[in-house]
Amino acid sequence: MKYLLFCLISVCGLFLAFTTVFAQAPAQVAVNRELADSEAGSGDILSIGSNGLVRSSVDYDTQVFGVVVASPVISVEPKSETTKAVASDGTVQVKVSTKNGNIAVGNFITTSAEAGIGQKATESGYVLGKALATFEADGTGQITVALAIGYQQVGAQNNAGGLMSVLSDPGKLRLFLSTLIAILVLIAGTIAFLRVVNVGVGAIGRNPLARSVIIRGMVISGSVVFALIGAGLAVSVAIIFLGT
């Protein structure tokens, strides 16, 4: 009985210890990846470059990928002298600066022109995640960031902000223009077609003897209208795939 009680207490202790470690871990899972940037170190933000993963050096980089992690709880993929553990989600330590202002808890963190260094996001764009600690010192340091890589709208949540979100995101802007053109083309085409039919029917009523000629004209005019509608919709579809 004492032996069973001892085993039970030991298992509970180990469970609590592992739970504490994982709860406090800076990154849950990281992947060992080959880096094209030999100077990248722990806390550096990485982006996908033409030669592979390199330190981010562009504000609001749309190619941002993850962060180099010093001691991940779990790392997968083979490890070698040329690989480093990289996390794309979870909670990690990230190098930041106050170049774009002091960082408060909850601020979005994005990339900057300084290689591998993050900064506070003050406008909508691609971000790395949210700050879980403050940073107000000069120079650079490291803070904990909850990774959530992707486009985020930063600032007032109003109609103007929504419009800026569309205008500043190429994909959303293409979709907006494509939808707008398609709607305008369909409306204009419908109005033009109804006008052709209305004029044609009126002409037949006034001159029944010219019925065949009028109908032929209506068919030609309607064909032109449908051709223009098709061309407009083709342009609308082309805009969606433009730049992809």
C-alpha positions in Angstrom: 0.0 0.0 0.0 2.8 2.4 0.9 4.6 1.5 -2.3 1.5 2.3 -4.4 1.0 5.6 -2.5 4.7 6.5 -3.1 4.3 5.7 -6.9 1.1 7.8 -7.1 2.8 10.8 -5.4 5.8 10.5 -7.7 3.7 10.4 -10.8 1.7 13.5 -9.7 5.0 15.3 -8.9 6.4 14.5 -12.3 3.1 15.6 -14.0 3.2 18.9 -12.1 6.8 19.5 -13.0 6.3 18.8 -16.7 3.2 21.0 -16.7 5.1 23.9 -15.1 8.0 23.5 -17.6 5.7 23.5 -20.6 3.6 26.4 -19.3 6.7 28.6 -18.8 8.4 27.4 -22.0 9.2 30.3 -24.4 8.3 28.1 -27.4 6.3 24.9 -27.5 7.6 23.4 -30.8 10.4 24.6 -33.1 11.7 23.2 -36.4 15.4 22.8 -37.2 15.8 24.7 -40.5 18.7 25.5 -42.8 19.4 29.3 -42.7 20.9 31.4 -45.5 22.0 34.0 -42.9 24.9 32.7 -40.8 24.7 35.7 -38.4 21.1 35.0 -37.3 20.9 34.2 -33.6 18.4 33.6 -30.8 15.5 36.1 -31.0 16.1 37.2 -34.5 13.1 37.5 -36.8 13.4 35.6 -40.0 11.8 36.1 -43.4 11.8 34.1 -46.6 14.5 35.5 -49.0 15.5 34.6 -52.5 18.2 32.3 -51.0 16.3 30.9 -48.1 15.6 32.1 -44.5 17.4 35.3 -43.6 17.0 38.0 -40.9 14.0 40.3 -41.7 15.2 43.8 -42.8 12.0 45.4 -44.2 9.2 47.2 -42.4 6.0 45.1 -42.2 7.7 42.3 -44.2 5.1 40.2 -46.0 7.5 37.3 -46.1 8.0 37.1 -42.4 8.4 33.4 -41.3 9.3 33.0 -37.7 11.9 33.5 -34.9 15.2 31.8 -34.0 14.7 30.0 -30.7 17.7 29.2 -28.4 16.3 26.3 -26.3 12.9 25.1 -27.6 11.1 22.5 -25.5 10.6 20.4 -28.6 12.5 20.6 -31.9 11.8 18.5 -35.0 13.7 17.7 -38.2 17.4 16.7 -38.2 19.7 19.1 -36.4 23.2 20.0 -37.8 25.8 22.7 -37.6 24.0 24.7 -40.3 20.5 24.5 -38.8 18.8 26.5 -36.1 15.6 26.0 -34.3 12.9 28.3 -35.7 9.4 28.8 -34.2 6.4 30.1 -36.3 3.9 29.9 -33.5 3.8 29.7 -29.7 5.4 32.1 -27.3 9.0 33.1 -27.9 11.7 35.7 -27.0 12.1 38.3 -29.8 14.6 41.0 -30.3 13.0 44.4 -30.4 13.8 48.1 -30.4 11.9 51.3 -29.5 12.6 52.8 -33.0 8.9 53.0 -33.6 8.0 53.9 -30.0 7.9 52.3 -26.6 6.3 48.8 -26.6 3.4 48.0 -24.3 1.7 44.7 -23.5 -0.8 43.9 -26.3 1.0 46.0 -29.0 1.5 44.3 -32.3 5.1 43.6 -33.1 6.3 43.8 -36.7 9.6 43.6 -38.6 11.9 46.6 -39.1 14.7 47.8 -41.3 17.2 46.6 -38.7 18.1 43.0 -39.5 16.2 40.6 -37.3 14.9 43.3 -35.0 11.2 43.8 -34.3 9.4 47.1 -33.5 5.9 48.3 -32.5 3.4 48.2 -35.4 1.8 51.6 -35.7 -0.1 51.0 -39.0 -1.9 48.1 -40.6 0.3 45.5 -42.3 2.0 42.2 -41.7 3.0 41.5 -38.0 4.8 38.9 -36.1 2.4 38.7 -33.1 1.5 40.5 -29.8 3.9 41.7 -27.1 3.4 40.1 -23.7 5.9 42.5 -22.0 6.8 46.1 -22.1 10.0 47.5 -23.6 11.0 51.2 -23.2 14.8 51.1 -23.1 17.1 52.6 -25.7 18.8 50.3 -28.2 17.6 46.7 -28.5 16.5 44.0 -26.1 14.3 40.9 -26.0 10.7 40.5 -24.9 8.2 37.7 -24.9 5.9 37.7 -28.0 2.9 35.5 -28.7 3.4 34.7 -32.4 0.4 35.2 -34.8 2.0 35.9 -38.1 -0.2 37.6 -40.7 -1.9 40.8 -41.7 -3.4 42.8 -38.9 -5.4 46.1 -38.9 -3.8 48.4 -36.5 -5.5 51.6 -35.1 -9.1 52.7 -35.0 -11.7 50.2 -36.0 -13.9 52.4 -38.2 -14.9 52.7 -41.8 -11.8 54.7 -42.7 -9.7 52.1 -41.1 -11.4 49.3 -43.0 -10.8 51.2 -46.2 -7.2 51.6 -45.4 -7.0 47.9 -44.6 -8.2 47.1 -48.1 -6.0 49.7 -49.8 -2.9 48.6 -48.0 -3.3 44.9 -48.7 -2.7 44.1 -52.4 -4.8 40.9 -52.3 -7.8 42.7 -50.7 -7.4 45.6 -53.1 -7.5 43.3 -56.2 -10.5 41.5 -54.8 -12.3 44.8 -54.1 -11.6 46.2 -57.6 -12.6 43.0 -59.3 -15.9 42.8 -57.4 -16.6 46.5 -58.1 -15.9 46.2 -61.8 -18.0 43.0 -62.1 -21.0 44.7 -60.4 -20.8 47.9 -62.5 -20.5 45.8 -65.7 -23.5 43.7 -64.9 -25.6 46.7 -63.9 -24.6 48.7 -67.0 -25.1 45.6 -69.3 -28.5 44.9 -67.9 -29.6 48.5 -68.4 -28.3 48.6 -71.9 -30.0 45.3 -72.8 -33.3 46.4 -71.4 -33.0 49.6 -73.3 -32.4 47.7 -76.6 -35.4 45.5 -76.0 -37.6 48.5 -75.0 -36.6 50.5 -78.1 -37.0 47.5 -80.4 -40.5 46.6 -79.1 -41.6 50.2 -79.5 -40.2 50.4 -83.0 -42.1 47.2 -84.0 -45.3 48.7 -82.6 -44.8 51.8 -84.7 -43.8 50.0 -87.9 -44.9 46.3 -87.9 -43.8 45.9 -91.6 -40.2 46.4 -90.6 -40.4 43.7 -87.9 -37.7 41.4 -89.3 -35.3 44.3 -89.8 -35.9 45.6 -86.3 -35.5 42.2 -84.7 -32.2 41.7 -86.6 -31.0 45.0 -85.2 -32.1 44.0 -81.7 -30.1 40.8 -82.0 -27.0 42.6 -83.2 -27.3 45.2 -80.4 -27.9 42.6 -77.8 -24.9 40.5 -79.0 -22.7 43.6 -78.7 -24.0 44.2 -75.1 -23.3 40.6 -74.1 -19.8 40.8 -75.7 -19.1 43.9 -73.7 -20.4 42.3 -70.5 -18.1 39.3 -71.2 -15.1 41.5 -71.7 -15.8 43.4 -68.5 -16.1 40.2 -66.5 -12.9 38.9 -68.1 -11.1 42.0 -66.9 -12.6 41.5 -63.5 -11.3 37.9 -63.3 -7.8 39.0 -64.6 -7.5 41.6 -61.8 -7.9 38.8 -59.2 -5.0 36.8 -60.6 -2.9 39.9 -61.3 0.4 39.6 -59.4 -0.3 36.1 -58.1 
